Amino acid sequence: MAAAQTPNPQDLLAWYDRHRRRLPWRALPGETADPYAVWLSEIMLQQTTVTAVKPYFVRFLSRWPTVEALAAAGLDDVLTEWAGLGYYARARNLHACAKVVAEKHDGVFPKTEDALLALPGIGAYTAAAITAIAFGRKAVVVDGNVERVMARVYAVEEPLPKAKASLKALAAELTQDHRPGDYAQAVMDLGATVCTPKSPSCVLCPWQEPCRARHLGIASDLPRRAPKKERPTRRGVCFWLTRSDGAILLRRRPEKGLLGGMMEIPSTPWHNDQWAMDIAKTHAPVSVAPTKWRSLDGIVMHTFTHFHLELEVEAALITDKRAGAVGGEKDFVWAHLDALGDQALPSVMRKVVKHALKVGY
């Protein structure tokens, strides 16, 4: 086989000029990128698909068109708009970062990676992406798409995540001063549309000739990945407590931890063992007599990044007299069904609501 060629960044840029994706946060050719839009999109895109992010981005930008507007928003409003997008720590960090930029940087995002890294919720990838795309400065931008392209072009068979450092070093070799923002987006577009995880369209790739994996016939097998650990299953019990006027009792979760600051149907802690119902009910938000709790048929199932979750649902009706005391407790709030959309309910809790309404009380 002939000596391997080196991928030419200019070939990729020429391809990008013809085939670039039109995305709501991406500046058109000749336009200057908006750092706020770039930052907002990059935070939303962390561990989330472009298709899922598009409507959220449009709504956020419409409601909060500047970083100052987002900084002035209430955290509950931000969490409510974010609901369904997942990884809710991103939303809290998004709001915190907006406040820092508005209050300490006069609403202007820093232009260097080091300064960006000092902001809440911005890691190495996001800092590099903002530096390159928003400010046109050379930075090595490496996401999952870029890792896949590098692994194939250079036939790197070391499995992820161990290969991450090597793949970033290879990406750095190809990163140049010329059009750094376009180049970063070009590699990501290549991975998203041509060098896809399954069945890559090698005949359409501008780097097909220098691609070592294609010549070896192993492009579809790369990047290799270390075996994933099996996700454990955790279990809990939710308490669907309704008032005589139909309002539902909600509780705010602690600010730190999974789903921090979000609203929930009050529940037990989540652990690996099945709950004994008499013990589970000691975690109920009020001491409703055990005979008044009714187990709803079925189980609500949800999958997080590191574990599966199974939730049983207990339902009860509480009199208005007792409900007043519950509603006054810290972190509890009564919400009518037609107003649940205004509450920052994460996807798993929306499933609980749907299940309780379907099964009925």
LOTI-880600 format. One line per 2 residues: number of its first residue (from 1); their letters; for each residue x, y, z of N, C-alpha, C. Coordinates in steps of 0.2 Angstrom, whole numbers, plus 5000, padded with zeros to 4 digits. Layout:
BEGIN
NUM = A = X Y Z X Y Z X Y Z; ...
//
This chain:
BEGIN
1 = MA = 5004 4994 5000 5000 5000 5000 5004 5006 5000; 5002 5011 4996 5006 5017 4996 5007 5021 5003
3 = AA = 5012 5025 5003 5013 5029 5010 5007 5033 5011; 5005 5033 5017 4999 5037 5019 4999 5044 5018
5 = QT = 4994 5047 5015 4994 5054 5014 4992 5058 5021; 4994 5064 5021 4992 5068 5027 4985 5072 5025
7 = PN = 4980 5072 5029 4974 5075 5028 4975 5083 5027; 4972 5086 5022 4973 5093 5020 4967 5097 5023
9 = PQ = 4968 5101 5028 4963 5105 5030 4959 5109 5025; 4963 5111 5020 4960 5116 5015 4955 5112 5011
11 = DL = 4956 5105 5010 4951 5101 5006 4945 5101 5010; 4945 5100 5017 4939 5100 5021 4936 5106 5021
13 = LA = 4939 5112 5021 4936 5119 5021 4932 5120 5014; 4935 5117 5009 4932 5118 5002 4925 5114 5003
15 = WY = 4925 5108 5006 4919 5104 5006 4914 5107 5011; 4917 5110 5016 4912 5113 5021 4909 5119 5017
17 = DR = 4912 5123 5013 4909 5129 5010 4903 5126 5005; 4903 5120 5003 4898 5118 4999 4893 5114 5003
19 = HR = 4894 5111 5008 4890 5107 5012 4888 5108 5019; 4890 5114 5021 4889 5116 5028 4882 5115 5030
21 = RR = 4880 5113 5036 4874 5113 5039 4871 5120 5041; 4865 5121 5039 4862 5127 5042 4859 5126 5048
23 = LP = 4861 5129 5054 4859 5128 5060 4857 5135 5063; 4852 5135 5068 4850 5141 5070 4855 5146 5074
25 = WR = 4860 5142 5077 4865 5146 5080 4871 5148 5076; 4871 5145 5070 4877 5146 5066 4877 5152 5062
27 = AL = 4882 5156 5062 4882 5162 5057 4883 5160 5050; 4879 5164 5046 4880 5162 5039 4886 5165 5036
29 = PG = 4888 5162 5030 4895 5164 5027 4895 5172 5027; 4901 5175 5029 4902 5182 5029 4899 5185 5035
31 = ET = 4895 5182 5039 4892 5185 5045 4897 5184 5051; 4897 5188 5056 4901 5187 5062 4897 5183 5067
33 = AD = 4900 5178 5070 4896 5174 5075 4894 5178 5081; 4889 5176 5084 4887 5180 5090 4889 5175 5096
35 = PY = 4894 5178 5100 4896 5173 5106 4891 5171 5110; 4886 5175 5112 4880 5172 5116 4877 5166 5113
37 = AV = 4875 5167 5106 4872 5161 5103 4877 5155 5103; 4883 5156 5101 4888 5150 5101 4888 5147 5108
39 = WL = 4889 5151 5113 4889 5148 5120 4883 5144 5122; 4877 5148 5121 4871 5144 5122 4870 5138 5119
41 = SE = 4872 5138 5112 4871 5131 5109 4876 5126 5111; 4882 5128 5112 4887 5123 5115 4885 5120 5121
43 = IM = 4882 5124 5126 4880 5121 5132 4874 5116 5131; 4870 5118 5127 4864 5114 5125 4866 5107 5122
45 = LQ = 4871 5108 5118 4873 5102 5114 4877 5097 5117; 4879 5099 5124 4883 5094 5127 4879 5088 5129
47 = QT = 4881 5082 5126 4878 5075 5127 4870 5075 5125; 4869 5080 5120 4862 5080 5117 4863 5081 5109
49 = TV = 4858 5079 5106 4858 5079 5098 4856 5086 5096; 4858 5087 5090 4856 5094 5086 4849 5094 5086
51 = TA = 4846 5088 5084 4839 5088 5083 4835 5090 5089; 4837 5088 5095 4834 5089 5101 4835 5096 5103
53 = VK = 4841 5099 5102 4842 5106 5104 4839 5111 5100; 4838 5110 5094 4835 5116 5089 4829 5120 5092
55 = PY = 4824 5116 5094 4818 5120 5097 4819 5123 5104; 4824 5120 5108 4825 5123 5114 4829 5130 5113
57 = FV = 4834 5129 5108 4838 5135 5107 4834 5141 5104; 4829 5140 5100 4825 5145 5097 4821 5148 5102
59 = RF = 4818 5144 5107 4814 5146 5112 4818 5151 5117; 4824 5148 5119 4828 5152 5124 4830 5159 5121
61 = LS = 4832 5159 5114 4834 5165 5111 4829 5170 5110; 4823 5167 5109 4817 5172 5108 4815 5175 5115
63 = RW = 4815 5171 5120 4813 5173 5127 4819 5177 5130; 4825 5175 5129 4831 5179 5132 4836 5180 5127
65 = PT = 4835 5186 5123 4839 5187 5117 4847 5189 5118; 4848 5191 5125 4855 5193 5127 4857 5189 5133
67 = VE = 4863 5189 5134 4866 5186 5140 4863 5190 5146; 4863 5196 5146 4860 5200 5151 4853 5198 5153
69 = AL = 4849 5197 5148 4842 5195 5149 4841 5188 5152; 4846 5184 5150 4846 5177 5153 4848 5178 5161
71 = AA = 4853 5182 5162 4855 5183 5169 4850 5186 5173; 4846 5190 5171 4840 5193 5175 4834 5188 5176
73 = AG = 4834 5183 5172 4829 5178 5173 4829 5174 5179; 4823 5172 5182 4823 5168 5188 4826 5161 5186
75 = LD = 4829 5158 5190 4831 5151 5189 4826 5146 5188; 4820 5147 5191 4814 5142 5190 4812 5143 5183
77 = DV = 4812 5149 5180 4810 5150 5173 4815 5147 5168; 4821 5147 5170 4826 5144 5166 4825 5136 5166
79 = LT = 4825 5134 5172 4824 5126 5173 4817 5124 5169; 4812 5128 5169 4806 5126 5166 4807 5126 5159
81 = EW = 4810 5131 5156 4811 5130 5148 4816 5125 5146; 4820 5123 5151 4825 5117 5150 4822 5111 5150
83 = AG = 4817 5110 5154 4814 5103 5156 4813 5099 5149; 4815 5093 5150 4815 5088 5144 4821 5088 5140
85 = LG = 4826 5093 5141 4832 5092 5138 4838 5088 5142; 4836 5087 5148 4841 5083 5152 4847 5086 5155
87 = YY = 4851 5082 5159 4857 5085 5162 4856 5092 5165; 4852 5092 5170 4849 5099 5172 4855 5103 5176
89 = AR = 4860 5100 5177 4866 5104 5180 4868 5109 5175; 4867 5107 5169 4869 5112 5163 4865 5118 5164
91 = AR = 4858 5117 5165 4854 5123 5165 4856 5128 5171; 4857 5125 5177 4859 5129 5183 4866 5132 5181
93 = NL = 4871 5129 5178 4877 5132 5176 4876 5137 5171; 4872 5136 5166 4870 5141 5161 4868 5148 5164
95 = HA = 4863 5147 5169 4861 5153 5172 4866 5157 5177; 4870 5152 5180 4876 5155 5184 4881 5159 5180
97 = CA = 4882 5156 5174 4887 5158 5169 4885 5165 5167; 4879 5165 5165 4876 5172 5162 4876 5177 5167
99 = KV = 4875 5176 5174 4876 5181 5179 4883 5183 5179; 4888 5179 5179 4895 5181 5179 4897 5185 5174
101 = VA = 4895 5183 5167 4896 5187 5162 4893 5194 5162; 4887 5194 5164 4883 5200 5164 4886 5205 5170
103 = EK = 4888 5202 5176 4890 5206 5181 4897 5208 5182; 4901 5203 5179 4908 5204 5180 4912 5205 5174
105 = HD = 4909 5204 5168 4912 5205 5162 4908 5210 5157; 4903 5214 5160 4899 5219 5157 4895 5216 5151
107 = GV = 4893 5210 5152 4889 5206 5146 4893 5204 5140; 4900 5204 5141 4904 5202 5135 4908 5196 5137
109 = FP = 4908 5191 5133 4911 5185 5134 4919 5185 5133; 4923 5183 5138 4930 5183 5137 4932 5179 5130
111 = KT = 4938 5181 5128 4940 5179 5121 4945 5174 5122; 4948 5172 5128 4953 5167 5128 4950 5161 5131
113 = ED = 4953 5155 5130 4951 5149 5133 4952 5149 5140; 4957 5151 5143 4959 5151 5150 4953 5155 5154
115 = AL = 4951 5161 5151 4946 5165 5154 4939 5162 5154; 4938 5159 5148 4932 5155 5147 4931 5149 5152
117 = LA = 4937 5146 5153 4937 5140 5158 4935 5142 5165; 4936 5148 5167 4935 5151 5173 4927 5152 5175
119 = LP = 4923 5152 5169 4916 5153 5170 4912 5146 5172; 4907 5147 5175 4903 5141 5177 4901 5137 5171
121 = GI = 4901 5130 5172 4899 5126 5166 4903 5125 5160; 4908 5129 5160 4912 5129 5153 4919 5124 5154
123 = GA = 4919 5119 5151 4925 5114 5151 4929 5115 5145; 4934 5111 5144 4939 5112 5139 4936 5112 5132
125 = YT = 4932 5107 5131 4929 5107 5124 4925 5114 5123; 4921 5116 5127 4916 5122 5126 4921 5128 5126
127 = AA = 4926 5128 5130 4930 5134 5129 4934 5135 5123; 4936 5129 5120 4939 5129 5114 4934 5130 5108
129 = AI = 4928 5128 5108 4923 5129 5103 4921 5136 5103; 4920 5140 5109 4918 5147 5109 4924 5151 5106
131 = TA = 4930 5149 5108 4936 5153 5106 4937 5153 5098; 4936 5147 5095 4937 5146 5088 4931 5149 5084
133 = IA = 4925 5147 5086 4919 5148 5082 4917 5156 5083; 4917 5158 5090 4914 5165 5091 4919 5170 5090
135 = FG = 4926 5168 5091 4931 5174 5091 4936 5172 5085; 4935 5167 5082 4940 5166 5076 4947 5165 5078
137 = RK = 4948 5162 5084 4955 5161 5086 4957 5153 5086; 4963 5152 5085 4965 5145 5084 4964 5141 5091
139 = AV = 4960 5136 5091 4959 5132 5097 4957 5124 5094; 4959 5120 5098 4958 5113 5096 4952 5110 5099
141 = VV = 4947 5110 5095 4940 5108 5096 4939 5101 5095; 4937 5097 5100 4937 5090 5100 4930 5087 5103
143 = DG = 4925 5085 5099 4919 5082 5102 4919 5075 5100; 4914 5072 5101 4913 5065 5099 4914 5064 5091
145 = NV = 4911 5068 5087 4912 5068 5080 4919 5069 5078; 4923 5073 5081 4930 5074 5079 4934 5068 5081
147 = ER = 4932 5065 5087 4936 5059 5089 4935 5054 5084; 4929 5053 5081 4928 5048 5077 4931 5049 5070
149 = VM = 4931 5055 5068 4935 5057 5061 4942 5055 5062; 4945 5058 5068 4952 5057 5069 4954 5049 5069
151 = AR = 4950 5046 5073 4951 5038 5074 4951 5035 5067; 4947 5037 5063 4947 5034 5056 4952 5036 5051
153 = VY = 4953 5043 5051 4958 5045 5046 4965 5043 5048; 4967 5042 5054 4973 5039 5057 4973 5032 5059
155 = AV = 4967 5029 5058 4967 5021 5060 4969 5020 5067; 4967 5024 5072 4968 5023 5079 4964 5017 5081
157 = EE = 4967 5012 5083 4963 5006 5086 4963 5006 5093; 4967 5010 5097 4966 5010 5104 4959 5012 5106
159 = PL = 4956 5009 5110 4949 5010 5112 4948 5017 5116; 4942 5020 5115 4940 5025 5120 4938 5022 5126
161 = PK = 4938 5026 5132 4941 5033 5132 4948 5034 5133; 4952 5028 5133 4959 5029 5134 4963 5032 5128
163 = AK = 4960 5032 5122 4963 5035 5116 4961 5043 5116; 4958 5046 5120 4956 5053 5120 4962 5057 5119
165 = AS = 4967 5056 5123 4973 5061 5123 4976 5060 5116; 4977 5054 5113 4980 5053 5107 4976 5056 5101
167 = LK = 4969 5056 5101 4965 5059 5096 4965 5066 5097; 4966 5069 5102 4966 5076 5103 4973 5079 5100
169 = AL = 4978 5075 5101 4984 5077 5099 4984 5077 5091; 4981 5072 5088 4981 5071 5081 4976 5077 5078
171 = AA = 4971 5079 5082 4967 5084 5080 4971 5091 5080; 4975 5092 5085 4979 5098 5086 4984 5099 5080
173 = EL = 4986 5093 5077 4991 5093 5071 4988 5096 5065; 4981 5095 5065 4977 5098 5059 4974 5105 5060
175 = TQ = 4974 5107 5066 4971 5113 5067 4976 5119 5065; 4973 5124 5061 4978 5129 5059 4975 5136 5061
177 = DH = 4978 5141 5059 4976 5148 5061 4971 5150 5056; 4971 5147 5050 4966 5150 5045 4959 5147 5046
179 = RP = 4955 5152 5046 4947 5150 5047 4946 5145 5053; 4949 5146 5059 4948 5141 5064 4941 5139 5066
181 = GD = 4937 5144 5066 4930 5143 5068 4926 5138 5062; 4927 5140 5056 4925 5136 5050 4928 5129 5050
183 = YA = 4934 5129 5052 4937 5122 5052 4935 5118 5057; 4934 5120 5063 4931 5117 5069 4924 5114 5067
185 = QA = 4920 5118 5064 4913 5116 5062 4913 5111 5057; 4918 5112 5052 4919 5107 5046 4920 5100 5049
187 = VM = 4925 5099 5053 4926 5093 5056 4920 5090 5059; 4916 5094 5063 4910 5091 5067 4905 5090 5062
189 = DL = 4904 5094 5056 4899 5092 5051 4901 5086 5048; 4907 5085 5046 4910 5079 5043 4908 5073 5047
191 = GA = 4909 5073 5053 4907 5067 5058 4900 5066 5058; 4896 5072 5058 4889 5071 5059 4885 5069 5053
193 = TV = 4888 5071 5047 4884 5069 5041 4887 5064 5036; 4894 5063 5036 4897 5059 5032 4901 5053 5035
195 = CT = 4905 5055 5040 4909 5050 5044 4905 5048 5050; 4899 5045 5049 4894 5044 5054 4896 5037 5058
197 = PK = 4893 5036 5064 4895 5031 5068 4894 5024 5064; 4888 5023 5060 4887 5017 5057 4887 5019 5049
199 = SP = 4889 5014 5045 4889 5015 5038 4892 5022 5035; 4898 5024 5037 4900 5030 5034 4900 5031 5027
201 = SC = 4899 5036 5024 4898 5037 5017 4905 5040 5014; 4910 5035 5014 4917 5036 5012 4917 5039 5006
203 = VL = 4913 5038 5001 4914 5040 4994 4912 5048 4994; 4909 5050 4999 4907 5057 4999 4912 5062 5003
205 = CP = 4917 5058 5006 4922 5062 5011 4927 5065 5007; 4929 5071 5009 4934 5075 5006 4941 5072 5008
207 = WQ = 4941 5068 5013 4947 5065 5016 4947 5058 5015; 4944 5055 5010 4944 5048 5008 4951 5046 5006
209 = EP = 4954 5049 5003 4961 5047 5000 4966 5046 5006; 4967 5051 5010 4971 5050 5016 4969 5046 5022
211 = CR = 4962 5044 5021 4959 5040 5027 4962 5033 5027; 4966 5032 5032 4969 5025 5033 4964 5020 5035
213 = AR = 4959 5021 5039 4954 5016 5040 4951 5014 5034; 4949 5018 5030 4946 5016 5023 4950 5012 5019
215 = HL = 4956 5013 5019 4961 5009 5015 4962 5002 5018; 4961 5002 5025 4962 4995 5029 4955 4992 5029
217 = GI = 4950 4995 5027 4943 4992 5027 4940 4991 5034; 4942 4996 5039 4940 4995 5046 4936 5002 5048
219 = AS = 4934 5006 5043 4932 5012 5045 4925 5012 5050; 4921 5007 5048 4915 5006 5052 4916 5003 5059
221 = DL = 4922 5000 5060 4924 4998 5066 4927 5003 5071; 4929 5008 5069 4932 5013 5073 4927 5019 5074
223 = PR = 4928 5023 5080 4933 5021 5085 4931 5015 5089; 4936 5011 5092 4934 5006 5096 4933 5009 5103
225 = RA = 4929 5005 5107 4927 5007 5114 4928 5002 5119; 4930 5003 5124 4930 4999 5130 4923 4996 5132
227 = PK = 4922 4990 5134 4916 4988 5136 4913 4992 5141; 4906 4994 5140 4903 4998 5145 4901 4994 5151
229 = KE = 4901 4997 5157 4898 4994 5163 4891 4993 5163; 4888 4988 5165 4881 4987 5165 4878 4992 5170
231 = RP = 4872 4996 5167 4869 5001 5172 4865 4997 5177; 4866 4999 5183 4862 4996 5189 4855 4999 5189
233 = TR = 4850 4996 5192 4844 4998 5193 4842 5001 5200; 4840 5007 5200 4838 5009 5207 4830 5010 5207
235 = RG = 4828 5010 5213 4820 5010 5214 4818 5015 5219; 4812 5017 5218 4809 5022 5223 4802 5022 5223
237 = VC = 4799 5026 5227 4791 5026 5227 4789 5034 5227; 4785 5036 5223 4783 5042 5222 4776 5043 5226
239 = FW = 4774 5049 5228 4768 5050 5232 4764 5055 5228; 4759 5053 5225 4754 5057 5221 4749 5059 5226
241 = LT = 4750 5065 5228 4745 5068 5233 4741 5073 5230; 4734 5072 5230 4730 5077 5227 4725 5081 5232
243 = RS = 4724 5087 5231 4719 5091 5235 4712 5090 5233; 4707 5092 5237 4700 5091 5234 4699 5095 5228
245 = DG = 4702 5101 5227 4701 5105 5221 4705 5102 5215; 4709 5097 5216 4712 5094 5210 4720 5096 5210
247 = AI = 4722 5100 5214 4729 5102 5214 4734 5096 5217; 4740 5096 5214 4745 5091 5215 4750 5094 5219
249 = LL = 4753 5090 5224 4758 5092 5228 4765 5091 5225; 4769 5096 5224 4775 5095 5222 4781 5097 5227
251 = RR = 4787 5095 5226 4792 5097 5230 4798 5099 5226; 4802 5104 5229 4808 5106 5225 4814 5101 5228
253 = RP = 4818 5098 5223 4823 5094 5225 4829 5099 5227; 4834 5096 5231 4840 5100 5234 4843 5103 5228
255 = EK = 4847 5109 5229 4850 5112 5223 4856 5108 5221; 4859 5104 5225 4865 5100 5223 4863 5093 5222
257 = GL = 4866 5090 5217 4864 5083 5216 4860 5082 5209; 4858 5076 5208 4854 5074 5202 4848 5078 5202
259 = LG = 4846 5081 5196 4840 5085 5195 4840 5091 5200; 4845 5093 5202 4845 5098 5207 4841 5105 5206
261 = GM = 4837 5107 5211 4833 5113 5210 4827 5112 5206; 4826 5106 5203 4820 5104 5199 4814 5102 5204
263 = ME = 4808 5102 5201 4802 5100 5205 4801 5093 5204; 4798 5090 5209 4796 5083 5208 4790 5081 5212
265 = IP = 4787 5075 5210 4782 5072 5214 4786 5069 5220; 4784 5071 5226 4788 5069 5232 4789 5061 5231
267 = ST = 4795 5059 5233 4797 5052 5233 4802 5050 5238; 4803 5044 5239 4808 5041 5243 4815 5042 5240
269 = PW = 4820 5041 5244 4827 5041 5240 4827 5035 5235; 4831 5035 5231 4832 5030 5226 4837 5026 5228
271 = HN = 4836 5019 5229 4842 5014 5230 4841 5008 5226; 4845 5003 5227 4845 4997 5223 4840 4992 5225
273 = DQ = 4838 4992 5231 4833 4987 5233 4826 4989 5233; 4822 4984 5232 4814 4986 5232 4812 4988 5239
275 = WA = 4808 4993 5239 4806 4996 5245 4800 4992 5248; 4801 4991 5255 4795 4989 5258 4790 4994 5259
277 = MD = 4784 4994 5258 4780 4999 5257 4779 5003 5264; 4779 4999 5270 4778 5002 5276 4784 5007 5278
279 = IA = 4790 5005 5275 4796 5009 5276 4795 5015 5271; 4793 5014 5265 4793 5019 5260 4788 5025 5262
281 = KT = 4783 5023 5266 4778 5028 5267 4780 5032 5273; 4786 5030 5276 4788 5035 5281 4792 5041 5278
283 = HA = 4793 5041 5271 4795 5046 5267 4790 5050 5264; 4784 5048 5265 4778 5052 5262 4778 5059 5265
285 = PV = 4776 5064 5261 4776 5071 5263 4771 5073 5269; 4766 5069 5270 4762 5069 5276 4760 5062 5278
287 = SV = 4758 5062 5284 4757 5056 5287 4749 5053 5286; 4748 5053 5280 4741 5050 5278 4741 5043 5280
289 = AP = 4735 5041 5283 4734 5034 5286 4736 5029 5280; 4740 5024 5282 4742 5019 5277 4736 5017 5273
291 = TK = 4730 5016 5276 4724 5013 5272 4722 5018 5267; 4724 5024 5268 4721 5029 5263 4726 5030 5257
293 = WR = 4732 5027 5257 4736 5027 5251 4734 5021 5247; 4734 5022 5240 4732 5017 5236 4738 5016 5231
295 = SL = 4740 5010 5230 4746 5008 5225 4743 5009 5218; 4746 5013 5214 4743 5013 5207 4747 5007 5203
297 = DG = 4743 5004 5198 4746 4999 5194 4751 5001 5190; 4756 4997 5189 4762 4998 5184 4767 5002 5188
299 = IV = 4773 5002 5184 4779 5005 5186 4781 5010 5181; 4784 5016 5183 4787 5021 5179 4794 5020 5178
301 = MH = 4796 5019 5172 4803 5017 5171 4807 5023 5167; 4813 5024 5169 4817 5030 5166 4824 5028 5166
303 = TF = 4828 5030 5161 4835 5029 5161 4839 5035 5161; 4844 5035 5166 4849 5041 5167 4855 5038 5164
305 = TH = 4860 5043 5164 4866 5041 5161 4870 5035 5164; 4869 5034 5171 4873 5029 5174 4868 5024 5178
307 = FH = 4862 5025 5177 4857 5019 5180 4850 5020 5177; 4847 5014 5178 4840 5014 5176 4836 5015 5183
309 = LE = 4830 5018 5182 4826 5020 5188 4819 5017 5187; 4816 5013 5192 4810 5011 5193 4806 5014 5198
311 = LE = 4800 5017 5197 4796 5021 5202 4789 5018 5203; 4788 5016 5209 4781 5014 5210 4777 5021 5212
313 = VE = 4771 5021 5212 4767 5027 5213 4761 5025 5218; 4761 5029 5224 4756 5028 5229 4752 5035 5228
315 = AA = 4745 5034 5229 4741 5040 5228 4736 5041 5234; 4735 5047 5235 4730 5048 5241 4727 5055 5240
317 = LI = 4721 5056 5243 4718 5062 5243 4718 5065 5250; 4719 5072 5250 4720 5075 5257 4715 5081 5257
319 = TD = 4712 5082 5263 4707 5087 5264 4710 5094 5264; 4707 5099 5262 4709 5106 5262 4712 5108 5268
321 = KR = 4709 5106 5274 4711 5108 5280 4719 5106 5281; 4720 5100 5280 4727 5097 5281 4731 5099 5276
323 = AG = 4729 5101 5270 4733 5103 5264 4736 5109 5265; 4733 5114 5269 4736 5120 5270 4742 5120 5274
325 = AV = 4743 5115 5278 4749 5114 5282 4754 5111 5278; 4753 5107 5274 4758 5104 5269 4760 5109 5264
327 = GG = 4756 5113 5261 4758 5118 5257 4763 5123 5260; 4762 5124 5266 4766 5129 5269 4773 5127 5271
329 = EK = 4774 5120 5270 4781 5117 5272 4786 5120 5267; 4792 5120 5269 4798 5122 5265 4798 5118 5259
331 = DF = 4799 5120 5253 4800 5117 5247 4794 5113 5244; 4788 5114 5247 4782 5111 5244 4778 5116 5241
333 = VW = 4774 5114 5236 4770 5119 5233 4764 5115 5229; 4758 5118 5230 4752 5114 5226 4752 5117 5219
335 = AH = 4751 5113 5214 4750 5115 5208 4744 5112 5204; 4740 5116 5201 4734 5113 5197 4737 5110 5191
337 = LD = 4733 5105 5188 4736 5101 5182 4737 5106 5176; 4733 5111 5175 4733 5115 5170 4739 5120 5170
339 = AL = 4743 5120 5176 4748 5124 5177 4755 5120 5178; 4754 5114 5177 4760 5110 5178 4766 5111 5173
341 = GD = 4764 5114 5167 4768 5116 5162 4773 5122 5164; 4770 5125 5169 4774 5131 5172 4779 5129 5177
343 = QA = 4779 5122 5179 4784 5120 5184 4790 5116 5181; 4795 5117 5184 4802 5114 5181 4802 5106 5183
345 = LP = 4797 5103 5180 4797 5096 5181 4802 5092 5176; 4807 5088 5178 4811 5084 5173 4807 5079 5170
347 = SV = 4810 5076 5165 4806 5071 5161 4804 5065 5165; 4808 5063 5170 4806 5057 5174 4799 5059 5178
349 = MR = 4799 5065 5180 4793 5067 5184 4787 5068 5179; 4788 5070 5173 4783 5071 5168 4780 5064 5167
351 = KV = 4784 5059 5167 4782 5052 5166 4777 5050 5172; 4779 5052 5178 4775 5050 5184 4768 5053 5183
353 = VK = 4768 5060 5181 4762 5063 5181 4757 5060 5175; 4760 5058 5170 4757 5055 5164 4754 5048 5167
355 = HA = 4758 5044 5170 4756 5038 5173 4750 5038 5178; 4751 5043 5183 4746 5044 5188 4739 5046 5185
357 = LK = 4739 5050 5180 4733 5053 5176 4730 5047 5172; 4734 5043 5169 4732 5038 5165 4728 5032 5169
359 = VG = 4732 5030 5175 4729 5025 5179 4723 5028 5183; 4724 5034 5185 4718 5037 5189 4718 5036 5196
361 = Y = 4716 5041 5200 4715 5040 5207 4708 5040 5209
//
